[in-house]
Structure formats: structure tokens, C-alpha cells
Amino acid sequence: MNTSEQRRTTVEALRATREHPLDVLVVGGGIVGAGIARDAALRGFRVGLVEQRDLASGTSSRPTRLIHGGLRYLENYDFGLVREDLREREILLRVAPHLVFPLPFLLPQYGRSQAYQAKLSAGMLLYDLLSYDKSLPSRRWLSREQLLATEPGIDPEGLQGAWRYYDAQVPYVERLVVENALDAAAHGAHILTHARVERFLRQSGTAGTVTGALVRDTLGGGELEVRAHLTINATGPWLDRTDGEIRPGRPPLLRLTKGVHLVTPPGTRHAHVLFSQTDGRLFFVVPWHGCSLVGTTDTDYHGDPADAAADQEDVTYLSTEARRAFPQAPFDQVHYTWAGVRALGRVEGVQEGKVSRKHKLLDHEAREGVPGIVSVVGGKITAYRGIAEEVGDLVSTKLGRTTRGYTDRRPFPGGTLGQSADLASFVATELRPRALSLGLDAAQAERLGRLYGALAHEVLDLAERDRGLAERLAPGSLAVAAELARAIDREWTITLPDFLLRRSDLGLNADQALPHLDAIATRMAALCGWDATDTDAQVAAYRAELDPMRRLSSSSEGRAVPGDRTARRPGLVAAGG
């Protein structure tokens, strides 16, 4: 089924809800919304999901790409949150072995304060104790000599050593969102992207039970009423806007903060937890996608979440602090940036970094006397599955059904690796032989495994049926045309940005696929039936989406980011810190 047929079928199914309402309508196609749709569909509920742009097009595609307990939450004594997140980390390592990987971190220590050393040691011990059921190695102390041998680029002045501990990385969180949606759809959920909620539908006028939403198709231009017994508002930082009619005159639910990341040439061998010398904030330097990912910031944000972007102050702050720890690293050579907006529960008089990341479920029937709608406030990628399960339990209670979630033990569509013990053996024994027989090379097979896991077989199936789809999408690219064909056919891929930024890894490369843009657009035009005007518009849309990400990037001549490049003290907590 091609995209237009798939979309038409979905729209017809959602229109039919006027006579046969859904059990659950999820508004929002980020990681939380997609996770809720999956959990509910697996329980047997009739589910619909609508998203105003594309899956993972908001905050979900702009994180640090870690699945972690959150060391810094220990400082806030948020032990319950840390424990929950460490449990979720273990679950995701198990059910998504193709997307979530163990990652060792180094936490360097400077200074001679015995009090600080004791505090840090206690924190690392507590982190281990809270992850008592982990499969990852426990913490280990590295001496100064061991650390310098492991990471020779680190500033040695005053260096005492480092703690090494393990968390996890999800390099392509966009794929995690898509696979949640795929599993939901496989169990009957109707997924409609590029569809904006205009208002909630009410049983009687503007004050009755919420019975669904009026949705505008932003591509086709039409409107449709989607009816449901229960609506879940999972719009993240847009929550206050969508909830306005439910809570007229009430104060905002959210405190929005902006988190900026830099993508730079690789500057370290390992992932590091660092502390800013300027304000003491914890941030990460993480190897990612052949680059270094440096972030994040945490500043209050008052604009439209869709417009969030890094400014020069953000870039200078991160590059300068990272270079204090690694003076020779190229963190001032920025390929591109991204800025995500966190949706935190509103708390007045608390510093941004101290606001709890714990989510809340708001039952508007209990709070405002408005049945039929529940809102999700806050949450983070690590916790999304648990949030979705909690919502599923609440849905069951409200709809009078007895169901139990089982996403804690169900592998994702790409996570079923057969007899292989891990992804590496799966690639070696299953993917590589098939790929080589089609003329692909080992690097292409490895990439297919890390992006799609077991779903890579679907890519290779297409290439076997049509050898033209085994061709590279563009000269020099590892991607093959079958990936694009499959994404259009099965993954709600409608626009060029959908594919490049949120179905494949091409838009995440240092060059963000710009050298290959025309070739890929031409391929997609042939598959989607675009004419020259359509294709030009798609290319322009992609460039427009990249603009806020590349606005502050270094030029091809290597222009450095302004900032203090001579500061010698590492960006780490020193004696007495």
C-alpha cells in the first residue's frame, strides 16, 4: 500500500468513529504518545493517534539520546525517579536491543577535597544500589594514569582519576518512536500524521464530556471528527495550548525549558559526564553517529516550542565548557545544533535544573469535572514506556475493562533477533550474507542492523524483488533505495524531511545529506508521484527545517565559535565543589 492509499484508508477509518467511537484517541506523536498508542493497542483497545506534524518531530528528536537513571537527580534527592528510570533502562535494553545499547561513561574528578570525594563516591554507590537488578557492569574507579591512557585528550592539571559507570544510549530515538507506532498499528491502531487538532469535541456545547477531537488534515485540507470514549493529551510542550479550552482561566500547567545540543567533530574516545565551571551544571560529551554530541543547557523558554533554536550564548557556553575539559578537542567546530523544549510541571521559585522531571497524569474529570480526557504532564524518554503503561492502567479503569500491559516483556518489531545473542551476531549471521549477495558491503549491512534491527530483512526483501532498490540512494551514501521505498510504504513517510530526519539517519550526518539532497529528492519524487514543482517544494521544506539547526554552524573554512578558548581549568567540579 502506498502512502496516499494508506492515508486515505486511515482517514476513512477515523471518519467512521462518528458511528463507532474509538476507545482511545491519543493526541501527539512523540515518544510518549506513540508509547501510549502501543500499550493501549496491545491491550486490545481500539486506538487512534493524530500528530500535527510528523512522528518524533518535536522534543522527542532533540534529546541527549540517552536512556539513563539521571545521576544529577540524586543531588535533588529524587531517588524514586532514579530507581524508576534505572528499571526502565533495563527493560529497554532487553526489548529494543537493536536501538538501545550499553554505554560506559567517565566522570573525571579534580581537586583534593575529601568531602567532595566522599560525596561523589557515595553518589556512585547509591546509583549502583538503585540499579540492583541491572545487567550492566558496576562502577569502577580509574586512577589518573589509567584515565590518561584511556582518554589522553583530557586536561591533566589537577586530575585525580575518574569513575567509570554504565548507562545506555539510544542513537536513533526517532526509530524508537516509529517502532512504537508500527507495533500499535500492527494491533489495529490508526495513525494519522500531519493532522492538527483544532478543538476537542464535547457532548453538550462547550462544557460537557470530551468525546474526541476535530482534526484538520494539513496536507489534504479537510476536517474530520474523530470520536473516542477517552482522549489522551500527550502533546508535550504544547499541552497548555491544547488544554486551554478544558481549563479556561486556569494557570499554565507547564514550565518550559530549552535544552540545546551541539554536534561537532569527534573530540573524545569515550562518553563523559562533566560539570560547568560557570554554573556547576552537569552536561555530557557523548560519541554519537561519528561525531561528538555536547549538551545540554537548561534555560526557561517562553516561545512557541516549534521555534526553539540555539542562540550564540548557548553555543559559546557549551563549546567553551567542553573545551575546558578537552583543550584540543574541536568542540568549537559546530556541524549543527538542535534545541528541544522540556515540558516540566510548573513550579514557581525553583531554578530550572532543580525542577523535577517526574511526570503527572491529570484526570480532568477529577480536577475540573470534565470527563473523557486525561493529560500527560512532563516525562522523559527513559520513562516513556512506564508512563504509557500507567496511562493504559488508567484507561482500563475508566472504561471498565480488565487488562494488563506487557510492553515490559514484548520485543519491538525490530528487536526480535531470532537465535542471535545480540545485534552484532545478528548482523554477522543473518544480515551480512543477504546484503553481500545483493551487492551491498559490510558497512551497509552494519548500518541496516543498527537502524532497523530485524526490520532490515524487510528492506532486503524489497531489494531482492527489485534489484534497482539495492542501489545506493546517492553516490557515497550507505543507504539503499529500498529503505526509502519501505518507509513510504509502511512508516507514514509523506515528506522529504519525514524520511531524512525521522526515518533514516541521513539527516543526522554531519552534512545532513545536503550533498545528496537532489538525488534523494528525485528518487522520492518517482516513488510518490511528485512533479518538478512538488519536488522543489519538498527540497525547500527540508532546507527550511534545517535552517535553525545550521544557523550557528561553523563555515566550511572552519570558523570557530566565539568564546574563551584559553581557559585552563576543566569544566568539572573541583575541590570543595
PALOKE-880967 format. One record per residue (C-alpha): residue in one letter; x, y, z. Coordinates in nm, 3 decimals, m for minus. Layout:
! residues N
<A,<X,Y,Z>>;
...
***
This chain:
! residues 577
<M,<0.000,0.000,0.000>>;
<N,<0.150,0.339,m0.094>>;
<T,<0.136,0.644,0.128>>;
<S,<m0.168,0.805,m0.033>>;
<E,<m0.368,0.480,m0.014>>;
<Q,<m0.258,0.420,0.346>>;
<R,<m0.355,0.772,0.444>>;
<R,<m0.692,0.753,0.269>>;
<T,<m0.770,0.426,0.446>>;
<T,<m0.673,0.577,0.783>>;
<V,<m0.886,0.888,0.727>>;
<E,<m1.185,0.673,0.633>>;
<A,<m1.139,0.461,0.946>>;
<L,<m1.124,0.771,1.165>>;
<R,<m1.430,0.922,0.998>>;
<A,<m1.618,0.603,1.081>>;
<T,<m1.566,0.675,1.450>>;
<R,<m1.867,0.909,1.440>>;
<E,<m2.080,0.593,1.449>>;
<H,<m1.832,0.360,1.616>>;
<P,<m1.609,0.560,1.852>>;
<L,<m1.257,0.459,1.935>>;
<D,<m1.178,0.350,2.286>>;
<V,<m0.878,0.582,2.299>>;
<L,<m0.769,0.881,2.091>>;
<V,<m0.409,0.984,2.152>>;
<V,<m0.317,1.340,2.059>>;
<G,<0.057,1.373,1.998>>;
<G,<0.302,1.154,1.809>>;
<G,<0.615,1.190,2.017>>;
<I,<0.768,0.911,2.222>>;
<V,<0.503,0.933,2.496>>;
<G,<0.208,0.947,2.257>>;
<A,<0.338,0.664,2.041>>;
<G,<0.413,0.461,2.352>>;
<I,<0.060,0.513,2.484>>;
<A,<m0.088,0.408,2.150>>;
<R,<0.122,0.091,2.152>>;
<D,<0.037,m0.002,2.511>>;
<A,<m0.335,0.057,2.458>>;
<A,<m0.348,m0.130,2.126>>;
<L,<m0.165,m0.428,2.275>>;
<R,<m0.430,m0.441,2.550>>;
<G,<m0.697,m0.478,2.282>>;
<F,<m0.836,m0.124,2.285>>;
<R,<m0.945,0.047,1.962>>;
<V,<m0.689,0.323,1.926>>;
<G,<m0.628,0.627,1.709>>;
<L,<m0.333,0.866,1.714>>;
<V,<m0.312,1.207,1.549>>;
<E,<0.001,1.421,1.521>>;
<Q,<0.011,1.777,1.389>>;
<R,<0.342,1.729,1.208>>;
<D,<0.536,1.402,1.189>>;
<L,<0.617,1.128,1.434>>;
<A,<0.905,1.239,1.659>>;
<S,<0.907,1.585,1.505>>;
<G,<0.907,1.770,1.837>>;
<T,<1.103,1.730,2.160>>;
<S,<1.148,1.355,2.106>>;
<S,<1.401,1.412,1.827>>;
<R,<1.606,1.666,2.024>>;
<P,<1.734,1.487,2.336>>;
<T,<2.079,1.379,2.454>>;
<R,<1.983,1.035,2.322>>;
<L,<2.047,0.858,2.649>>;
<I,<1.846,0.602,2.843>>;
<H,<1.966,0.672,3.195>>;
<G,<1.871,0.698,3.557>>;
<G,<1.991,1.054,3.585>>;
<L,<2.289,1.096,3.814>>;
<R,<2.204,1.459,3.876>>;
<Y,<1.861,1.368,4.012>>;
<L,<2.040,1.216,4.312>>;
<E,<2.152,1.567,4.401>>;
<N,<1.784,1.664,4.420>>;
<Y,<1.715,1.357,4.640>>;
<D,<1.477,1.230,4.370>>;
<F,<1.562,0.867,4.448>>;
<G,<1.226,0.730,4.338>>;
<L,<1.264,0.884,3.992>>;
<V,<1.617,0.747,3.958>>;
<R,<1.503,0.398,4.054>>;
<E,<1.211,0.407,3.808>>;
<D,<1.438,0.523,3.526>>;
<L,<1.701,0.260,3.601>>;
<R,<1.432,m0.007,3.585>>;
<E,<1.313,0.131,3.252>>;
<R,<1.670,0.134,3.124>>;
<E,<1.695,m0.238,3.190>>;
<I,<1.364,m0.308,3.017>>;
<L,<1.457,m0.111,2.705>>;
<L,<1.796,m0.280,2.680>>;
<R,<1.607,m0.608,2.672>>;
<V,<1.315,m0.532,2.438>>;
<A,<1.496,m0.298,2.198>>;
<P,<1.846,m0.449,2.163>>;
<H,<1.881,m0.303,1.814>>;
<L,<1.813,0.054,1.927>>;
<V,<1.932,0.079,2.289>>;
<F,<2.293,m0.003,2.373>>;
<P,<2.509,m0.010,2.687>>;
<L,<2.737,0.293,2.706>>;
<P,<3.027,0.340,2.950>>;
<F,<3.069,0.689,3.096>>;
<L,<3.367,0.852,3.261>>;
<L,<3.311,1.100,3.542>>;
<P,<3.651,1.270,3.592>>;
<Q,<3.745,1.403,3.933>>;
<Y,<3.963,1.705,4.006>>;
<G,<4.074,1.868,4.327>>;
<R,<4.170,1.734,4.668>>;
<S,<3.861,1.795,4.881>>;
<Q,<3.797,1.480,5.084>>;
<A,<3.438,1.591,5.142>>;
<Y,<3.377,1.615,4.769>>;
<Q,<3.544,1.279,4.705>>;
<A,<3.325,1.118,4.969>>;
<K,<3.011,1.278,4.824>>;
<L,<3.093,1.160,4.473>>;
<S,<3.179,0.809,4.592>>;
<A,<2.854,0.790,4.786>>;
<G,<2.661,0.905,4.481>>;
<M,<2.816,0.638,4.260>>;
<L,<2.748,0.371,4.523>>;
<L,<2.385,0.481,4.553>>;
<Y,<2.345,0.475,4.173>>;
<D,<2.466,0.115,4.174>>;
<L,<2.238,0.020,4.463>>;
<L,<1.934,0.172,4.293>>;
<S,<2.007,m0.040,3.985>>;
<Y,<2.032,m0.363,4.184>>;
<D,<1.869,m0.563,3.903>>;
<K,<2.096,m0.433,3.627>>;
<S,<2.271,m0.635,3.359>>;
<L,<2.538,m0.368,3.313>>;
<P,<2.876,m0.364,3.491>>;
<S,<2.908,m0.183,3.822>>;
<R,<3.109,0.130,3.883>>;
<R,<3.487,0.121,3.883>>;
<W,<3.748,0.376,3.984>>;
<L,<4.019,0.461,3.729>>;
<S,<4.344,0.612,3.856>>;
<R,<4.491,0.923,3.699>>;
<E,<4.730,0.712,3.493>>;
<Q,<4.456,0.477,3.378>>;
<L,<4.233,0.767,3.280>>;
<L,<4.504,0.944,3.081>>;
<A,<4.577,0.621,2.897>>;
<T,<4.207,0.578,2.827>>;
<E,<4.135,0.941,2.735>>;
<P,<4.465,1.116,2.656>>;
<G,<4.298,1.439,2.544>>;
<I,<4.162,1.530,2.887>>;
<D,<4.321,1.821,3.074>>;
<P,<4.567,1.658,3.319>>;
<E,<4.609,1.955,3.553>>;
<G,<4.479,1.859,3.897>>;
<L,<4.331,1.537,3.763>>;
<Q,<4.290,1.260,4.020>>;
<G,<4.108,0.994,3.822>>;
<A,<3.755,0.909,3.720>>;
<W,<3.461,0.690,3.798>>;
<R,<3.354,0.465,3.514>>;
<Y,<2.991,0.357,3.518>>;
<Y,<2.736,0.237,3.263>>;
<D,<2.411,0.376,3.129>>;
<A,<2.258,0.331,2.784>>;
<Q,<2.233,0.520,2.457>>;
<V,<1.953,0.530,2.201>>;
<P,<2.134,0.676,1.898>>;
<Y,<1.823,0.695,1.683>>;
<V,<1.536,0.779,1.914>>;
<E,<1.330,0.867,1.607>>;
<R,<1.332,0.500,1.514>>;
<L,<1.214,0.409,1.865>>;
<V,<0.913,0.637,1.819>>;
<V,<0.839,0.489,1.476>>;
<E,<0.862,0.131,1.606>>;
<N,<0.616,0.212,1.884>>;
<A,<0.377,0.336,1.617>>;
<L,<0.444,0.031,1.397>>;
<D,<0.360,m0.210,1.677>>;
<A,<0.050,m0.010,1.764>>;
<A,<m0.065,m0.018,1.401>>;
<A,<0.004,m0.391,1.380>>;
<H,<m0.254,m0.429,1.658>>;
<G,<m0.518,m0.215,1.493>>;
<A,<m0.425,0.143,1.584>>;
<H,<m0.496,0.413,1.325>>;
<I,<m0.200,0.653,1.293>>;
<L,<m0.254,0.987,1.117>>;
<T,<0.033,1.234,1.088>>;
<H,<0.021,1.589,0.953>>;
<A,<m0.318,1.622,1.119>>;
<R,<m0.378,1.906,1.366>>;
<V,<m0.636,1.908,1.643>>;
<E,<m0.848,2.222,1.603>>;
<R,<m1.055,2.168,1.915>>;
<F,<m1.190,1.897,2.139>>;
<L,<m1.541,1.770,2.075>>;
<R,<m1.786,1.799,2.365>>;
<Q,<m2.103,1.608,2.439>>;
<S,<m2.311,1.919,2.503>>;
<G,<m2.182,2.256,2.393>>;
<T,<m1.852,2.369,2.538>>;
<A,<m1.874,2.228,2.889>>;
<G,<m1.965,1.862,2.857>>;
<T,<m1.777,1.537,2.833>>;
<V,<m1.492,1.534,2.582>>;
<T,<m1.587,1.289,2.307>>;
<G,<m1.291,1.323,2.073>>;
<A,<m1.140,1.594,1.856>>;
<L,<m1.198,1.793,1.541>>;
<V,<m0.891,1.725,1.330>>;
<R,<m0.767,1.915,1.025>>;
<D,<m0.572,1.728,0.760>>;
<T,<m0.288,1.975,0.697>>;
<L,<m0.199,1.804,0.370>>;
<G,<m0.543,1.744,0.220>>;
<G,<m0.705,2.044,0.385>>;
<G,<m1.021,1.871,0.503>>;
<E,<m1.159,1.829,0.854>>;
<L,<m1.281,1.518,1.028>>;
<E,<m1.442,1.445,1.360>>;
<V,<m1.263,1.169,1.547>>;
<R,<m1.480,1.028,1.824>>;
<A,<m1.345,0.836,2.123>>;
<H,<m1.458,0.730,2.468>>;
<L,<m1.136,0.868,2.614>>;
<T,<m0.889,1.123,2.476>>;
<I,<m0.527,1.132,2.595>>;
<N,<m0.347,1.463,2.554>>;
<A,<0.020,1.375,2.504>>;
<T,<0.127,1.692,2.327>>;
<G,<0.430,1.762,2.547>>;
<P,<0.528,2.130,2.543>>;
<W,<0.208,2.216,2.352>>;
<L,<m0.008,2.088,2.639>>;
<D,<m0.116,2.427,2.773>>;
<R,<m0.234,2.532,2.426>>;
<T,<m0.436,2.219,2.362>>;
<D,<m0.572,2.209,2.718>>;
<G,<m0.681,2.573,2.717>>;
<E,<m1.047,2.502,2.640>>;
<I,<m1.061,2.234,2.911>>;
<R,<m0.916,2.464,3.177>>;
<P,<m1.030,2.817,3.081>>;
<G,<m0.882,3.085,3.301>>;
<R,<m0.661,2.840,3.491>>;
<P,<m0.284,2.899,3.532>>;
<P,<m0.050,2.712,3.298>>;
<L,<0.035,2.354,3.383>>;
<L,<0.383,2.366,3.235>>;
<R,<0.716,2.527,3.288>>;
<L,<0.903,2.509,2.958>>;
<T,<1.281,2.491,2.949>>;
<K,<1.510,2.478,2.648>>;
<G,<1.786,2.222,2.608>>;
<V,<2.049,2.283,2.342>>;
<H,<2.295,2.031,2.195>>;
<L,<2.593,2.075,1.965>>;
<V,<2.700,1.823,1.704>>;
<T,<3.074,1.859,1.643>>;
<P,<3.362,1.657,1.501>>;
<P,<3.462,1.376,1.740>>;
<G,<3.653,1.512,2.037>>;
<T,<3.675,1.224,2.285>>;
<R,<3.714,0.848,2.278>>;
<H,<3.450,0.791,2.544>>;
<A,<3.133,0.941,2.687>>;
<H,<3.194,1.187,2.970>>;
<V,<2.990,1.349,3.244>>;
<L,<3.123,1.699,3.304>>;
<F,<3.031,1.992,3.523>>;
<S,<3.032,2.351,3.403>>;
<Q,<3.281,2.578,3.575>>;
<T,<3.047,2.869,3.506>>;
<D,<2.737,2.746,3.687>>;
<G,<2.812,2.392,3.807>>;
<R,<2.557,2.236,3.569>>;
<L,<2.607,1.877,3.465>>;
<F,<2.638,1.814,3.091>>;
<F,<2.752,1.534,2.862>>;
<V,<3.002,1.481,2.585>>;
<V,<2.896,1.165,2.404>>;
<P,<3.031,0.990,2.092>>;
<W,<2.739,0.971,1.851>>;
<H,<2.696,0.897,1.482>>;
<G,<3.063,0.958,1.404>>;
<C,<3.052,1.292,1.587>>;
<S,<3.050,1.429,1.940>>;
<L,<2.720,1.531,2.096>>;
<V,<2.766,1.807,2.355>>;
<G,<2.480,1.909,2.580>>;
<T,<2.261,2.011,2.729>>;
<T,<2.156,2.352,2.856>>;
<D,<1.853,2.419,3.076>>;
<T,<1.700,2.766,3.047>>;
<D,<1.343,2.889,3.077>>;
<Y,<1.164,2.921,2.745>>;
<H,<0.854,3.128,2.668>>;
<G,<0.807,3.098,2.292>>;
<D,<0.644,2.854,2.055>>;
<P,<0.809,2.513,2.107>>;
<A,<0.828,2.473,1.730>>;
<D,<1.053,2.779,1.707>>;
<A,<1.309,2.677,1.970>>;
<A,<1.666,2.711,1.845>>;
<A,<2.015,2.752,1.982>>;
<D,<2.144,3.105,2.017>>;
<Q,<2.504,3.220,2.023>>;
<E,<2.513,3.225,2.403>>;
<D,<2.409,2.858,2.415>>;
<V,<2.673,2.753,2.163>>;
<T,<2.950,2.952,2.328>>;
<Y,<2.860,2.817,2.672>>;
<L,<2.870,2.452,2.568>>;
<S,<3.174,2.471,2.343>>;
<T,<3.374,2.670,2.597>>;
<E,<3.289,2.444,2.891>>;
<A,<3.364,2.129,2.694>>;
<R,<3.699,2.268,2.578>>;
<R,<3.796,2.343,2.936>>;
<A,<3.798,1.968,2.993>>;
<F,<3.940,1.882,2.649>>;
<P,<4.151,2.179,2.538>>;
<Q,<4.247,2.034,2.200>>;
<A,<3.907,1.893,2.106>>;
<P,<3.721,2.052,1.812>>;
<F,<3.412,2.142,2.009>>;
<D,<3.423,2.492,1.860>>;
<Q,<3.369,2.349,1.511>>;
<V,<2.992,2.304,1.509>>;
<H,<2.827,2.098,1.235>>;
<Y,<2.478,2.179,1.356>>;
<T,<2.271,2.220,1.672>>;
<W,<1.930,2.131,1.798>>;
<A,<1.710,2.271,2.073>>;
<G,<1.435,2.078,2.244>>;
<V,<1.172,2.214,2.480>>;
<R,<1.109,2.021,2.800>>;
<A,<0.756,2.014,2.936>>;
<L,<0.804,2.024,3.313>>;
<G,<0.536,2.051,3.577>>;
<R,<0.506,2.416,3.672>>;
<V,<0.684,2.507,3.996>>;
<E,<0.749,2.868,4.092>>;
<G,<1.066,2.994,4.256>>;
<V,<1.279,2.692,4.166>>;
<Q,<1.589,2.705,3.947>>;
<E,<1.540,2.542,3.606>>;
<G,<1.771,2.248,3.672>>;
<K,<1.605,2.174,4.007>>;
<V,<1.254,2.123,3.870>>;
<S,<1.155,1.758,3.897>>;
<R,<1.143,1.551,3.578>>;
<K,<0.872,1.331,3.729>>;
<H,<0.561,1.311,3.512>>;
<K,<0.199,1.354,3.622>>;
<L,<m0.129,1.225,3.483>>;
<L,<m0.409,1.481,3.505>>;
<D,<m0.756,1.331,3.512>>;
<H,<m0.969,1.630,3.414>>;
<E,<m1.284,1.462,3.541>>;
<A,<m1.139,1.460,3.891>>;
<R,<m0.976,1.805,3.863>>;
<E,<m1.216,2.015,3.658>>;
<G,<m1.524,1.797,3.632>>;
<V,<m1.465,1.733,3.262>>;
<P,<m1.494,1.360,3.182>>;
<G,<m1.339,1.198,2.878>>;
<I,<m0.989,1.344,2.878>>;
<V,<m0.658,1.281,3.055>>;
<S,<m0.341,1.488,3.007>>;
<V,<0.020,1.378,3.049>>;
<V,<0.242,1.642,3.208>>;
<G,<0.618,1.605,3.184>>;
<G,<0.812,1.284,3.145>>;
<K,<1.133,1.194,2.968>>;
<I,<1.239,0.946,2.704>>;
<T,<1.379,0.696,2.954>>;
<A,<1.047,0.684,3.139>>;
<Y,<0.812,0.686,2.841>>;
<R,<0.724,0.313,2.849>>;
<G,<0.632,0.326,3.216>>;
<I,<0.423,0.638,3.157>>;
<A,<0.239,0.461,2.875>>;
<E,<0.173,0.161,3.098>>;
<E,<0.037,0.388,3.371>>;
<V,<m0.194,0.553,3.118>>;
<G,<m0.304,0.210,2.996>>;
<D,<m0.396,0.110,3.350>>;
<L,<m0.598,0.430,3.391>>;
<V,<m0.774,0.374,3.058>>;
<S,<m0.867,0.023,3.169>>;
<T,<m1.015,0.154,3.492>>;
<K,<m1.210,0.433,3.325>>;
<L,<m1.350,0.210,3.051>>;
<G,<m1.436,m0.069,3.294>>;
<R,<m1.206,m0.323,3.136>>;
<T,<m0.965,m0.565,3.300>>;
<T,<m0.638,m0.552,3.108>>;
<R,<m0.269,m0.572,3.187>>;
<G,<0.015,m0.418,2.994>>;
<Y,<0.303,m0.633,2.876>>;
<T,<0.534,m0.394,2.695>>;
<D,<0.798,m0.468,2.958>>;
<R,<0.850,m0.809,2.802>>;
<R,<0.741,m0.770,2.440>>;
<P,<1.027,m0.702,2.194>>;
<F,<0.984,m0.426,1.941>>;
<P,<0.927,m0.521,1.576>>;
<G,<1.297,m0.477,1.503>>;
<G,<1.407,m0.631,1.833>>;
<T,<1.327,m0.992,1.753>>;
<L,<1.675,m1.114,1.662>>;
<G,<1.595,m1.485,1.635>>;
<Q,<1.866,m1.715,1.766>>;
<S,<2.126,m1.438,1.776>>;
<A,<2.256,m1.344,2.119>>;
<D,<2.296,m0.978,2.029>>;
<L,<2.282,m0.734,1.740>>;
<A,<2.641,m0.794,1.631>>;
<S,<2.584,m1.167,1.586>>;
<F,<2.251,m1.099,1.414>>;
<V,<2.424,m0.875,1.162>>;
<A,<2.707,m1.126,1.110>>;
<T,<2.492,m1.436,1.068>>;
<E,<2.172,m1.304,0.910>>;
<L,<2.207,m0.960,0.755>>;
<R,<2.559,m0.956,0.615>>;
<P,<2.526,m1.270,0.397>>;
<R,<2.200,m1.141,0.248>>;
<A,<2.340,m0.793,0.196>>;
<L,<2.657,m0.918,0.028>>;
<S,<2.453,m1.135,m0.208>>;
<L,<2.274,m0.818,m0.324>>;
<G,<2.596,m0.628,m0.385>>;
<L,<2.590,m0.431,m0.061>>;
<D,<2.902,m0.415,0.153>>;
<A,<2.966,m0.498,0.519>>;
<A,<2.936,m0.136,0.630>>;
<Q,<2.592,m0.114,0.474>>;
<A,<2.482,m0.433,0.649>>;
<E,<2.606,m0.300,0.983>>;
<R,<2.418,0.026,0.933>>;
<L,<2.096,m0.156,0.839>>;
<G,<2.120,m0.358,1.159>>;
<R,<2.170,m0.057,1.384>>;
<L,<1.883,0.135,1.226>>;
<Y,<1.624,m0.133,1.170>>;
<G,<1.725,m0.449,1.356>>;
<A,<1.512,m0.739,1.235>>;
<L,<1.315,m0.498,1.014>>;
<A,<1.624,m0.479,0.794>>;
<H,<1.502,m0.807,0.644>>;
<E,<1.206,m0.613,0.502>>;
<V,<1.449,m0.373,0.335>>;
<L,<1.645,m0.662,0.185>>;
<D,<1.323,m0.835,0.076>>;
<L,<1.237,m0.530,m0.135>>;
<A,<1.588,m0.519,m0.278>>;
<E,<1.567,m0.886,m0.375>>;
<R,<1.237,m0.834,m0.555>>;
<D,<1.364,m0.525,m0.736>>;
<R,<1.742,m0.510,m0.774>>;
<G,<1.715,m0.141,m0.858>>;
<L,<1.621,m0.085,m0.495>>;
<A,<1.957,m0.232,m0.389>>;
<E,<2.126,0.072,m0.541>>;
<R,<2.263,0.342,m0.314>>;
<L,<2.028,0.633,m0.264>>;
<A,<2.306,0.864,m0.374>>;
<P,<2.675,0.825,m0.463>>;
<G,<2.880,0.787,m0.146>>;
<S,<2.578,0.716,0.074>>;
<L,<2.547,0.388,0.265>>;
<A,<2.167,0.400,0.239>>;
<V,<1.988,0.200,m0.029>>;
<A,<1.677,0.289,m0.225>>;
<A,<1.480,0.006,m0.063>>;
<E,<1.488,0.195,0.269>>;
<L,<1.306,0.486,0.112>>;
<A,<1.054,0.261,m0.062>>;
<R,<0.980,0.075,0.261>>;
<A,<0.950,0.397,0.464>>;
<I,<0.696,0.536,0.219>>;
<D,<0.501,0.212,0.207>>;
<R,<0.493,0.123,0.577>>;
<E,<0.604,0.409,0.801>>;
<W,<0.383,0.713,0.729>>;
<T,<0.661,0.884,0.533>>;
<I,<0.498,1.166,0.341>>;
<T,<0.757,1.441,0.306>>;
<L,<1.128,1.460,0.237>>;
<P,<1.201,1.583,0.593>>;
<D,<0.999,1.289,0.730>>;
<F,<1.239,1.046,0.565>>;
<L,<1.573,1.221,0.601>>;
<L,<1.531,1.335,0.961>>;
<R,<1.298,1.082,1.123>>;
<R,<1.302,0.751,0.932>>;
<S,<1.667,0.723,0.835>>;
<D,<1.994,0.855,0.976>>;
<L,<2.083,1.059,0.668>>;
<G,<1.966,1.393,0.802>>;
<L,<2.168,1.334,1.119>>;
<N,<2.502,1.308,0.938>>;
<A,<2.746,1.595,0.977>>;
<D,<2.647,1.720,0.631>>;
<Q,<2.276,1.642,0.696>>;
<A,<2.253,1.482,0.349>>;
<L,<2.283,1.819,0.175>>;
<P,<2.535,1.691,m0.085>>;
<H,<2.287,1.415,m0.177>>;
<L,<1.967,1.613,m0.142>>;
<D,<1.874,1.647,m0.508>>;
<A,<1.944,1.281,m0.583>>;
<I,<1.735,1.160,m0.289>>;
<A,<1.453,1.403,m0.370>>;
<T,<1.447,1.274,m0.728>>;
<R,<1.418,0.917,m0.600>>;
<M,<1.138,1.008,m0.365>>;
<A,<0.956,1.203,m0.636>>;
<A,<0.948,0.893,m0.854>>;
<L,<0.803,0.683,m0.571>>;
<C,<0.550,0.945,m0.457>>;
<G,<0.443,1.078,m0.797>>;
<W,<0.567,1.433,m0.740>>;
<D,<0.614,1.670,m1.030>>;
<A,<0.902,1.919,m1.053>>;
<T,<0.714,2.183,m0.856>>;
<D,<0.631,1.936,m0.578>>;
<T,<0.992,1.818,m0.564>>;
<D,<1.129,2.171,m0.542>>;
<A,<0.884,2.243,m0.261>>;
<Q,<0.999,1.934,m0.071>>;
<V,<1.365,2.033,m0.105>>;
<A,<1.280,2.383,0.015>>;
<A,<1.086,2.241,0.311>>;
<Y,<1.383,2.029,0.412>>;
<R,<1.622,2.322,0.392>>;
<A,<1.380,2.531,0.597>>;
<E,<1.367,2.262,0.867>>;
<L,<1.747,2.256,0.878>>;
<D,<1.783,2.633,0.896>>;
<P,<1.754,2.673,1.276>>;
<M,<1.989,2.376,1.319>>;
<R,<2.261,2.511,1.090>>;
<R,<2.225,2.882,1.153>>;
<L,<2.514,2.886,1.401>>;
<S,<2.727,2.613,1.245>>;
<S,<3.090,2.676,1.158>>;
<S,<3.165,2.763,0.798>>;
<S,<3.345,2.529,0.560>>;
<E,<3.659,2.729,0.630>>;
<G,<3.641,2.619,0.994>>;
<R,<3.528,2.941,1.159>>;
<A,<3.549,2.889,1.533>>;
<V,<3.263,2.952,1.768>>;
<P,<3.337,3.268,1.968>>;
<G,<3.430,3.200,2.324>>;
<D,<3.708,3.160,2.576>>;
<R,<3.946,2.908,2.420>>;
<T,<4.227,2.974,2.665>>;
<A,<4.061,2.897,2.997>>;
<R,<4.266,2.619,3.153>>;
<R,<4.055,2.497,3.441>>;
<P,<3.850,2.196,3.340>>;
<G,<3.474,2.231,3.335>>;
<L,<3.442,1.996,3.631>>;
<V,<3.357,2.024,3.995>>;
<A,<3.689,2.088,4.169>>;
<A,<3.790,2.090,4.533>>;
<G,<3.504,2.176,4.759>>;
<G,<3.255,2.173,4.468>>;
***
